[in-house]
């Protein structure tokens, strides 16, 4: 998930919102036509396979803070109690059809290593989780989800190479080979490989080269599994629109959606510093609601930050605003003839009003579904979660969130 604020130029005003989708469609049509003209005929067969496999990725959930995002403790004692088979059975009963499984590459490649260069003990625990998901008839996105130091190392080098890029590709070759063989009958259609979560590579061309090389490595190790490709920075919607589709057709293109962060990250202690002061921010939002705007602006100490918060109300964030943004993603996908997924979206729940949070989740989910885009909510049991859970105990679904996602309580 994103930890830093998007640059101000990525903010969509009410006026821009009316113009951007049409402009993006024109640009995407031109880019897409050029990309397709350069691809071999076999790419079309790959796209058909990706679309077929994408049917397993309609409604998903992130199994976060488990095998990634916990650099202080990846011990078996912790991971074995954090989530278990009962959680996957509950996911299936709620109506989810897939799980995105973030995996930190550092413990995966830290010694002792097996012949493939992976930590067999850590991989074995991941294996058990994947098998339990498949047994619950849940598809799995294997998501390489590193911390910032790992991403920083990948940014070093010239062109699209460097020793850390070589190690990254070697890890992916072993990982893809392993999971392609985990369940040969089901793996091609039920296990997906996401190249990397939010790469944060400033040079778009460098990331494009790294990703193209990595896709080729994965494809050699797993000829039929579908790959999930990402943009260079934060997997944001603008990142998606800058991507040139790859020669490999068996690829689904991904973006994340947390806009507007003034709402989704209210009260967060990471990212932009002043978010921590805000709570009970309304959604939908409008400058016409002067009382609500005044109440929230009074929470923000600095004048410049208050202006950012005021923009949230001035931009009229509502279902139509969100739908227009999703339409822009959908137009890019149609123009390039590729399937899409939004595999992160959510609202920090610690300081948000439950009904406002549910309204935003419902508007994002319905907009994605209206455009035929699969989704994966962030997340299962953490502070963006759909359930509350104590380690080792049964999870308790939140009925308001379940309803907002169009699912049913078990």
N, C-alpha and C positions, 0 to 999 in steps of 0.2 A: 504494500500500500504506500501511497505517496506521503513523504514526510516534509516536503518543502512546498512553499506557495508557488503557483505558476506565475510567470512574469506578467506584468500588468497588461501587456499587449494581447494576451490570450483571453482577457475578459471580454465577454460579449455584451454590448449594450443593447437596449431595445431596438435601436435603429439598425445596428449591425446584424442582429438576429434575422431581420427581414431580408437582408441582402446576401448573407453568407451562404445559405444552402444552394441558391441558384448559381452563384459564382463557383462554389466548390464543385457543383455538378459539371459545369463546363470544363473546369480544369481537370477533373477526374476523367471525363470522357476522352479528353485529348491524351492524358497520360496513359490511361488504360488501353486505348487503341494502339499506342506505340508499343506498350509492353507486350500486348498480345501478338502484335505483328512479328515480334522477335522470338517468340517461343516455339519450340518444336511441337509437332502434333501430339506427342505423348502427354504434353501438359494438360490437354483437355481431358484425357482419361484420369489424370491425377485429380483435377478439379472435381470431376464426377464422384471420385472416391471420397474426397474430403467432404463433399456435400452429403454423401450417404452416411459417413461416420458422424457428421455434425448433428444428425438426428438424436444422438445420445447425449448431446450437450445443450439441452433446452433450458433446464432449470437446475442450477447447481449451487453448491455451498463450499466455501473455503475452510479447510482444516488447518487453520493458522496457529501460530505460536506453539507448535508441536515439534516438528523436525526442522523448523527454521525459526528465526527471530527470537531465539533464546540462547544466545552465545555463551551465557554463563553456566548452562546446565542442559546437556543433551544425554544425560545418563539414562540407563534403562529404568532406574527407579522412578525417574520423572515421566519419561515418555510412556511407560507401561500403565501409569495410572491417569494420564491426562485425557486419553480417549480410548475406547475399547469397542468390541463388537456390538455392544448394545447401542452405542452412538450411531453406528452405520445402519443398524436395523431401524432406528428411529428416523434417520434421514430419509430412508426409503419409504417409511410409512407416512412421513410428512408430504411426500411427493417429489422430493429431489431425485434427479436421474443421474447426477454425477458429482464428484468431489474433486476440487483442485487441491493437490497436496504439495505445499511449499517444502522444499528440501534445501538446507544450507549446504553448499558444496565443501565448506571447510571441514566439518566432522566427517563428511563422506570420503574425503581424500587425505585424512590424517591417519598416520600409522597406528597400529600395524596394518599393512596393506596386503591384499591378495594379489594374485597374478595379474589381474586387470587394473591394479592401481587404486582399488577402492577398499574402504574399511569394511571388512566382511561382517563384523558384529553390528555396526550401525546399519549397514545395508540389510541385514537380516531382520532388524526390527521394522524397517520401512517395508520390506517384503511382506511381513505378516500383516501390516496395515493394508497394503494394496490387495492382498488375497481376501481379507475380510470385506473390503469394499466390493470387490468383484462378486463375492459370495452373496452380497446383499443386492446384486444386480445394479450396482452403481459403476458407471464409467469413471476413469481416473485420469486427471491431467497431472503428469509429473512435471512440476514447476521448479526449476533451479532458481533459488531465491536467496542470493547472497547478501551479506552485510556490505556496508560501504567500503571497507578496506579491500575486499575482493574486487569490487567494481573499479576502484581506483587503479588497481594493478592492471586490469584489462585496458584501461585508457592509455597506458604507457606503450610506446612503440611507434613505429612509422607504418604508413599504409594501413593494411588490415592485419598485420602480423605482430610477432613478438613472442617471447618465451611463455608468457602467461596465457596468451591466446592459444598457443600450442597445447599447454596443459589443460585449458578449458575444453578444447576439442577432444583431447584424449579421454578426459573424464566422460564427455558426452558419448563417445564411441562405446565405452564400457557400459555406461548406464543404459543406453538404448539397446545394446545387444542383450543385456541382462533382462530387461523388462519385455522385450520382444519375445524372448524365450520363456518368460514366466508362466504363461498360459497360452501356448501356441494357437489353440482353437479360438480364443477370444481376444487375445492381445491386439491384433490389427485394428479391430473396430472399437475396442473398449479402453485401450491405454493410449494416451496422447502425450506428446513431448513438447513442453513449452520452453523455448530456447533460454530465456532468462527473464526474470521479473525486473521491470523498470531499470534498464541498464545504466542510465545516467551518463551516457557517453556524449560529450559535448559536440564531437565531430560526427555529424549524421553519416557522412560517407564512410568513415572508419567503421561505425557500427554496421552499416549495410554490408561492408565487406566481411566483417567478422561473422555476421549472421548468415550470409550466403555460404561461407565456408563451413559453418557449424551445421547448417541444414544438410549440406552434402555429406558430412560425416555421419549424421544421424540416419540419413536415408540409406547409406551403405550398410549400416548396422541393422536397420529396421526397415526393410523394403516397403512394407504396407502400412505401417502406423502413420497416422496423421500428425503433422507438426503444427505447433502454434507459434506464429511469428509475432514480433513486437516492434514498436518504434524505438528510437534511439534514447529517449530521455525518460519520461515518466509513464510511458504507455498511455498518454493522454489522447483525447480525440484529435487535437492538432498533430500529434506525433503520428497517429494512424494515417492522416491525410497526406503526410509527407512521404510515406512508404511507397517504393516502387515494387510491385509484386515480383516474386522470385520465379525463376525458371521451373522449379519444382511445383507442380500443380496441387499436390496433396498437402496443402497448407491452409490453415484457418488463420485469419488475421484478427488480432486482439487489440482492444483498448480498455482503459479504466475510466470510471466516471465518478468523480466526487464533487462536481460543481453544483452549487457554489460552496467553496470551502468555508465561507463565513457561517454557513448553516451546518454542513456536514462535520466540521471539525471544531464546533463550539466547545469550549472547555478543554481542548487538547493542550497538553503541556509540551508537545513537540511541534516542529514546523514554525510557523510565524508566531512570534512571541505573544502578541496581544490576544490571540484566540483564547488563551487560558482564562481571560476575564469574563468571557461571554457565556451566557446560559439562557435557556428557554427562549431562544431565537425563534420567531414565528416562521412558518412555511404553510401555505404560500405567503409571499411578502409583497407589499405594495407601499409606495410613499403615501398613498391615500390613508393608510392606517397610521396617523400621526402619533397616536398614543403609544402604540407598540414600538414604532421607530424611536421615539424619544426615550422610552424605557431602556431599550437595548443600547442606544448610543451613550447613555449615561454610564454604562458599564465599562466603556473603553477610555482609558486615561489620556492618551495622546491624540492631539487634534488631527494629525495626518492619518492615524489609524482609524479615527472616527469617520473620516472621509471615505475610506475603503468600506467601512461597515455601512455607511449611508448609501453607497453605490449598490449594495445588496438590495436595499428597498427600492431604489430608483430604477433598477433593472427589471422589476416586476417578475421575480422568479416564481413560476407557476407551471402547470402541466403543459401549457402551450409552448413556453420557453424551452422546456426540456425536450418536448417532442420535435421541435425544429432542429435541435442539436442532433438528436438521434437520426432524423431524416438526412442530415448531412453525412453521417457515417454510412447510412444505408445507400445513399447516392454513390458514394465512393465504391462501396462493395459491388453495386450493380454495374457501374461503369467499368470496373476491372474484372468483373465476372468471377468474384471470389466470395466464399462464405466468411462471416464475421462472428465474433463472440465478444461480449463485455464480461471479462472474468474477474472484475472487482468493481463493486459499488456498495456504498453503505453510509451509515451515519453513526458517529460516536454517541453512544447512548447514555453516558454517565451524566451529562448535563443538558440533554435535549428533552423537550416535551414529547411523551410517547406518541400522542396523536399527530403532532407535526412531523415527527420522524416517520411514522407510518404513512402519512400522506406523501412525503418525498419518495419513500421506497415504492409506493404504489405507482406514482407518476413515472418514475424511471422504469420500473418493471413493465408497465403497460406500454410505454413508448417503445421499449426494446421489442416486445412481443408484436406490436403492431407493424414494426419494420422487419420482422422475421429474424431477429438477432437473438441468439442464445445468451443466457446470462448466468453468472456465478456470484452470488452475494458474498460480501465480506462482512461477517464471517460466522462461524458456528457458535463458539462458546466464549469468545473474548469480549472486549468492550465495544464491539460493533455487532454483537451476536444475536442469533435467533433463539438461543436457549440460555438458561443459567445452569451452571453445573459446578459441583464441588468434586475435586479429584476423587476417583474411586466410587462415586455415587451416580445414580441415574440422572440424566439431564432433564430439565423441565422446560418445555417449549413456551415461548411467549406468544399468547394467542393473538395479540394485536399485530405483531410482526408477521406471524404465520399468515394471517388474513391479508395483510398488505402485499405479501408475495403471491397471492392467489392460490395458496396451499390450504390444506385442511388439517385441523388438529387430529391426532390419532385417537 
